[in-house]
């Protein structure tokens, strides 16, 4: 390649870079932010923060519970505050997963006011964490969110179901 061709190519590259920088700076061109990429029906939205309980309820109904429905397993952890022990079980049975999901119903409960949350349910799809749910001793439950936690529902049978699954070591 002759000297004139290299100089011309270099000038063209510098011009293209300058145009790209101007387009980026003005917002006409931006790096891939995923907004133009079609989202698959299987995609799971990451957990979002909620400033109010009403917002947390809406997120639970619109995003969190559908995401939990796509989970392939749940790890149940129970912390016994008297014995200072942790018990754990991994549940992959479709029937057991369906039972747990069915027990997570949104109700009109108010915040629990510092009640002990000895159960933690970590839902997975493959190796990816889908959602983390905390369950109180009285059956109140909520989804752990960035910077906050809201009680979303109560199910008196939820802790009994979790105790049965822990006892099976499922």
N, C-alpha and C positions, 0 to 999 in steps of 0.2 A: 504494500500500500504506500503510495507516494506521500510526501510531506503535506501537500495541499489537501489530499483526501483526509488524512488524520486530523488536520487542523479543522477542516469543515465538520467532520464527525464530532470532534470535541465541542465545537461551538453549538452544534445541534443538540448534543446531550446536555450541555449547560442551559440552553434555552428551554428544553423540555423539563428539566428539573426546576427551573425558575417558574415556569407556567404551573407545574404541579404544586409547588409551594404556595403560589398565590391562590390557586383553586382550593387547597386545603385550608389556608388561613381565612379565606372568605366563607368557608363552610359549604362551598359547592361540591367539593370532593372530600370525603372523609374515609378514614380507615374502616374496614368492615366492622360494623357494630351489631351484626346479626339481624338487623331489622328487615333487610332485603332478602334474607335467607328464609326459604319456607321452613316452617317448623313441623316436624312430623307429629302425627297424632299420638305417638308413643312418648313424646318428649315430656319430661316432668319439670314443671316450673320450680325454681328454688324457693325456699321458704322466705316469706316477706315479713317485714316489721308491721305492726299494727299499733296505731296511736290510741285507739279506743277499743272497747269490747265489741261494739257494733261492727267496727272494721274487721276485727279478728273473726267474728262470726261469719261475716260475708266471705272473707278469705278461706275460712274452713269449709264452707259450703261450696264455693266456686273452684277452689284450687287444692286445698289440703286433703280433704277426704277423697276426691278423685285421684290424687297422687298416691295416697295410701292404698287405694284399691288396686294400683299397679304393682304394689310390693310383692316380692316373691318370698320374703321371709321377715320375721320379726325376732329381735333378741329382747327377751324380757329380763329385766334386772329388778330384784327386790332387795332393799336394804332393811334388815332387821335392826331397829334402833336399840332394842333391849340387849340382844346378843352381840351387837356390833359386827354382824356378818352380812355378806352379800350372797344372794342366791341368783343363779342365772340359768336360763333355758333358751335354746334357739328353736323357733317354730317355723317349719316349712310346709306343714300339712295344709293343703288348700282348704280343708274343712275348718281347721282351727283358725287359719287366717281370716276366713269369712266370718267366723264367730266373733273374733276380736273386732273386725271392721264394723260388724253389725252392732256391737256394744258401744261404739263411738258415735253417739247421736248428739246433735246440738240441741241444748235445752235453754231455757231462759233463766239459768242460775246466775247469781251474783258472785263476785270474787270470793274466794275461800277464806281470805283473811289469815294467812300464815299457817294453814294446816300442813301437816307433814305429807310429803309426796314421796313415799317409799318405792313406788314402782316407776320404772323408766322403760318405755317401749321404743326401741330403735327399729324403724322399718327400713328395709333394704330392697332394692331391685338389683340383683346381681351383687356387686361389691359397693354400689353407690347408696349412700344414705338418702332416703326419700324424705322422712320426717321423724322427729323425736317427740314422743308424747309423754307427759308426766301424769301420773294417776295418784290421787290422794287416797288415804285410807277409807274415806267415806264414798268413794266412787266418782268424785269429781275429777275431771280430766281437762287437759289443755295442751296445746302444741307449743313447744319451745320456739320462741321467735327471737330475732336479733334485738337485744336490749329490753325485752319485756315478756310477760307471760300472762295470759288471760284464761280463766276457767271458761270452757265452752259448753260443758254439759255434765250431767250426772247420770250414772247408771249404777244402781245398787248391786247388780249382778256382775259388774265388771271386775271387781277385785276377787270375787269368788271364782270367776272364770280364769283369771290370771293365776290364782293360787293352785287351781287344778292343773293348769299347764306346767307350772313350776314343779309340782309334785310328780308329774309324769316325767319331768326332765326332757320333755319333747324337743 
